[in-house]
């Protein structure tokens, strides 16, 4: 009986160890997507009403979690430096470079952003952020020898910038735990792009062209 119990115990331990070895580790920052459709209209048919001729705008990005950290942005001359992590600006998320894709030309700060796909970064400052759209390609896996694409914002240089837009920075009455990008106040012809984390929200308005 004792031998059977010992055998069962060993088997159970080995089973747990095997599961631990085969279960893939979960990344610290998950992937997220913010999407909206603009420019279309609701058309009533015989059986249902459908949204037609809309154009998609998508942002794909990494979503870091606070994990009980506070004051992630910092203050004074150190504002944003923790998030930059040695790069020239912030990748606006985590891991793979944040990507912004639009099927329609947009206007930010009165400047035209042609339809297409871009890398998206943010220049952080306490009172005002700057949203940056760039033609830099994005690495899907870090490769220090690849000088044609970026991992995050490392090795970013501004010569491929397409557009820069001002973001209004405000305080939230609550703390957002997981970094969030969202489209808010969306109409048929525009809306606002919002970036939220901890007790900070930054927004910039856009219109379709």
JOPEJO-V889347 format. One record per residue. N is the residue number from 1. D_CENTER is the distance of its C-alpha to the mean C-alpha in whole Angstrom. Layout:
n,d_center
N,D_CENTER
N,D_CENTER
//
This chain:
n,d_center
1,58
2,57
3,56
4,54
5,52
6,51
7,50
8,48
9,46
10,46
11,44
12,42
13,40
14,40
15,38
16,36
17,35
18,35
19,32
20,30
21,31
22,29
23,27
24,23
25,21
26,18
27,15
28,14
29,10
30,10
31,8
32,6
33,7
34,8
35,11
36,15
37,18
38,20
39,24
40,25
41,28
42,29
43,32
44,35
45,37
46,40
47,38
48,34
49,32
50,29
51,27
52,27
53,26
54,23
55,20
56,17
57,13
58,10
59,7
60,5
61,3
62,5
63,6
64,9
65,12
66,15
67,18
68,20
69,19
70,20
71,19
72,16
73,16
74,20
75,23
76,25
77,25
78,22
79,20
80,16
81,18
82,17
83,13
84,15
85,16
86,19
87,17
88,17
89,14
90,11
91,8
92,6
93,5
94,7
95,10
96,9
97,8
98,5
99,8
100,9
101,12
102,15
103,18
104,20
105,20
106,19
107,20
108,18
109,21
110,24
111,22
112,22
113,19
114,20
115,19
116,17
117,14
118,13
119,10
120,9
121,9
122,11
123,14
124,15
125,18
126,20
127,21
128,19
129,15
130,15
131,12
132,13
133,13
134,15
135,17
136,16
137,16
138,13
139,15
140,14
141,17
142,17
143,21
144,22
145,25
146,22
147,23
148,21
149,18
150,15
151,14
152,11
153,13
154,16
155,19
156,17
157,20
158,20
159,22
160,20
161,18
162,19
163,18
164,17
165,17
166,18
167,15
168,18
169,17
170,19
171,19
172,19
173,22
174,20
175,17
176,14
177,14
178,11
179,8
180,7
181,6
182,9
183,12
184,15
185,19
186,19
187,22
188,24
189,23
190,20
191,18
192,15
193,11
194,11
195,8
196,10
197,11
198,15
199,17
200,15
201,14
202,13
203,14
204,15
205,17
206,18
207,21
208,21
209,24
//
